[in-house]
Amino acid sequence: MAWLRLAALLALASAVASQHGTVGRPCEVSTDCGTGNYCAGNKRCACLTTYVEIDSYCWRSKCASYVLSHS
């Protein structure tokens, strides 16, 4: 049973790493950063305006999603 939990946690960690680029990571173009990120003028990954930074990761903002879907 413990190995199932470990496998699930590893799968989740992999999914998070592939979907959310780390804020501040060096980049050349926005595709270097990941979902919810762009390559800013200082050549570092930053969150898009519809995402919020939490612990150096970009997460889709629930408020921005609501506003965009109701405008």
N, C-alpha and C positions, 0 to 999 in steps of 0.2 A: 504494500500500500504506500509506503514511504517513497518508493521509486516512482510511482505514478505522480505524486505531488512534485517531486524533483523534476520529472520530465515536463510537467505542465509549467512550472516556473521557468525552466530553461526555454521553452517555446515562447512564453510570454516575453521574456527578456529579449529574445531574438526579434520578435515582432516589434517591440518598442524601439529597439536599436535601429531597425530598418526603416521605421516610419517617421522617426523624429530625430533630426540632426541635432547635434550638440551645439548650443549657443556658444559663440566665441571660437569655434574651430576654424582654422585657416581654410580659405577657399579661393578659387579663381573665378568660378561661375556658379550660379545658383544651383545647378544640378549636383554640385559637390556637397550641398548641405542637407537635402532631404525634405520630406513633407513638412509644410508649415514654416519653412525657412527660406531665406534668400541670402545671397552673397552681397553684403553691404559694401559701401565705398572704402571701408578700411580693410577689405579682403578677409572679413570674418563673418561667419554665419550669424544671422539674426532672425528673430521671429517676424512673420508677416503680421499685418495689423489685425487680422482676424484670429490670431493665436496669442496665447499668453505664455510667458516664460515662467516655469516652475522648476527649480533646482537644475538650471542650465538646459532644460528641454522645452520645446515648444508644444503646447497642447491647444487644441481647437477651443476657442472661447465660446461658451454656451450663450453668452449675451450677444456676441456678434452674430452667431448663427440665427438666433431668434430675430434680431433686428433685420437681418438680410432677408429672412423668409417672410417677414410681415411688412415689408415696405412696398 
